[in-house]
Amino acid sequence: MINLGKYSILGININAVDYDFAVSAITAAAIKRKPCSVSALAVHGVMTGFLDATHAKRLNGLDLVVPDGQPVRWALAWLYGKQLPDRVYGPNLTLKVAESLTKERLSIYLYGSKRETLEKFAQNLKRLYPGFKIAGMEESKFRRLSDSERLQLVERIKASGANAVFLGLGCPRQETWAYEYRNLLNIPVLAVGAAFDFHAGTLPQAPKWMQNAGLEWLFRLVQEPKRLWQRYAILNPLYLWNILQQYLGLKKFIPSMPDGKEKIESYG
């Protein structure tokens, strides 16, 4: 179990941990019914905070932000000498947490994506982990929720008796949701990103060799060029340029912490 601490990558605090530590922390919070907001950030996720000061505060207000992308893991090594055996890939973390919670006989609420995707995801996890308990599931409305809708959603999740929430709204919406609902739900909220689609079988994952080489972005770009080309053409070079400046000491990126005045922007 590895926990080497928390370090600023372009002003976003990243926890230098392994799968075992992350799963243990999430499971412990689920057992005790304590808040634990979690996200796995790749380059795009880091850059959403780098480019938006308000969102940076939200990201730094999460309990656990793990290095989802290889370039984020590599940055921990380049900048701080923190060597991790592997990244903590969100879709893999999702499976490991599901397995752990199943062993503890705890239940999960699924929120986000589309109903069909949620149902396939649930079926596949039940096959993988007999006894996997789903307290409830609810697809995204693909819009911002009103104050009354937010409170009703909180009540539905609480009434379900769920010990944790798997959240799939896409970055950065899911991180905003995890931050805003953390203290309303008081249970772990794991922002799982594309894990719903990957494990439902509706979206292919990059081959292992591309993942290990930090080329998952290229695979996804080929799959969805119209939607993703700007993200990768602009954000990847910008990330590398600023990491270089941080490494050379030309810029300092001091994390800003939440002050409770962040605008409510929950997307459901």
N, C-alpha and C positions, 0 to 999 in steps of 0.2 A: 504494500500500500504506500503510495507516494504522494506527499503534499509538501512541495518545496516553497510554498508561499504565493503571494499575489504580486504581479508586476505590470507596470504600465507599458502597453504597446500602443503608441500614438495617442496616449491619454486615456486608453480604455484598460481597466484592470482585468488581467487574465490570470486565472488560477493555474499554477504549474502543478497539475495533479495527474494521476492515472485513472483508469477505469475503476479500479478497486476502491479508491478513495471516494470518487464521485458517487458510485453506487451505494457505498456504505453511508455517506452523508445523507443522501436522498431517502434511503430506506429507514434510517434512524429517525428522520423528521416525520416520515409517514407513520411510523409506529407510535410516535409521541404526539402526532397530530400538531406539528409545529410548522410555521411557514418556512419555505425554502424555495426561492425562485431561482431557476436554473436555465442557462442557455449555453449552447455550443456555437462558438463564433468562428467562421472562416474569414477570409479577407473582406468579403462584402459586408459581413456583420460588423467588423471592426471599423470599416470605412463609414458606415451609417452614423456611428458615433463621432468619428473624426470630423465629419462634415456638418454635424448638427449638435451644437453645444447642449441643447436641452435633452436630446436623446442620449448623449454621452453621460449625463447625470443619471438617467434611467438605467443605463447599462451598468454603471458603477454602483447603483443601488440594488442590484441583484445579489443574491447570496453566493452564487457559484457561476462563474463564466469560464468554460473550459475551452481549450484550443482545438476546435473542430478541424480546421484546415492545417495541412502540413506547413504552409508558409507562416502560420501563426506559431506553431510549435518551433519551427526553425528560428523565428525571431526571438523567442525566449532563450534559445541557445546562443544566438549571435550577440544579443544585447546584454544578457545577464549570466550566461554560462550555465543555464538551467537545462540540463539534458533529460529529456523524457524518452522512454522507450518507444512511445507511439503517441500519435494524436489521440484525442478523445472524440471520436467521430459520432455525431449526434444520432444517426440511425442505429449504430452499434450500441451506444449508450442506452437508447430506448429499449432494445431487446434485453440488455443486461439488467436494467431496472425492472422491466416487466417480469423477468425470471425471478429476481430477488423478492419482489412484492408478492408474486405467486407463492413462493416458498413460505412467506410470512402470512399467507391467507388474507392479504389486503386487497382492496379493490381500487380500480382506476376509472376516472371519468375522461372520456374522449371528447375533445372540443376542437372544432375547426374543419377545414376541408369540405368535401361533399359527402352526402349520406352514403352513397354507393361506395366511396373510398373507405369511409369509416367502417362499414359493414365488412368489407373484404379484409381490411386491416385486423379487425377483431377476430374474424374467422381464422385467419392465418396464425395469429398469436395464440389462440385457443388450441390450435393443432400443435404448435411448438411447445406450449406450456399448459398441459392439462391442469385444470383448476384455475386458470387465469380468470380473474373476476372483473367484470365491467359493471360499474355501478350505474352508468348511464352514458349516452353519447348524444352529441348535438352538433349538427353541421353549422358552418359559418353562414352568417347572413350577408357577408361580403359588403358590409357598410358599417359606418359608425353607429354605435348603440346610444340610445337616449339614456338619461339618468335612471329612469324607471326600468328600462330594459336591463341595464347593468345590475340593478338591485335584484330584479327577478331572476336573472341568471345566477347570481350568487346564491340565492335561496334554493334554486333547483339543485345546484351542485351540493350544497350543504345537506339538503333533504335526502339526497341519494346515499349519503353515508360514505362517499368516496374518501379514500385515504390520500389520493394524489390525483393530479390532472395532467394528462398528456395533451399538449397544446400545439396545433398545427395551423398557423395563420400566415406563415411566411415572414421573412425578415424585412423590415424592422417591426411589423405590427405585433408579432407574437411577443417580442421582448417588451414592448410597451404594455401589452396586456399582462404579462407576467409581473411587471413592476407594479402596475396599478391595482391588480387583484390580490397581490401578495398578502396584505394584512386584512383584506376582506374575507379571504377563504381560510387562512391559517392552516394550510396544508401545502405540501410540495407542489409546485407548478413547473413542469418540465417542458420548455419550448423545444419541440422536436423537429420543426421545419419540414423537410421533404420526407421524413421517416414514414409518415402516413402513406404517401404515394409509393415509396420504395417497397415497404412491407405489404402493401395491398397488391403490389404487382402492376400498378398502373403507370409507373415511371421506372425506366431501367437505371441501374447504378453503373458507374464507371468500373471497368476492369480493375482488379486489385493492383496491377502494376502501375496504372495511371494514378490511382489513389496514392500509392506509396511515393510516386515521383512528383506529387503536387500538381498533377495535370487533370484533376477531376473537373476543373473549370472548363477545360478544352472539350471534354466529353459532353458536358452539359450545354456548351455553346453550340456544338454540332447538333444536339438534340432540339434545342430551342433558339435558333440564331436570331430571329426577329425580336424576341423578348429579352435576350441576354447580351446581345453584342455590345450595347453601350456600357452595361455594367462592367464587363471584363476589359473592353478596349480602353476605358477611362480609369476605372478604379484600380486595376492591377498595377499599371505603371505608377500611378500616384502613390499607392501603398509602398512599393519598392523604393521610390524616390525619398519618401519621408522616413522609412525605416533606415535608409542609408544616412540621412541627416541626423537621426536619433543616435545611430551607431557612432558617427563621427563627433558627436557632441555639438553639432551646429544648431540643433534645436532641442529644447526640453519640452516634454509633453507631460504636464502635471495633471493627473486625473482630477476632475471636478466631481464633487459629491452632491447628491440630491439635497434640496433644501425644503422639500414639501410643497413648493410653489409651481411644480411642473403642471402644465396644462393637461387636463384629462382628454385623452384622444383615443380611448378604447375603440378598437375595431373588432367587430364580432362576426 
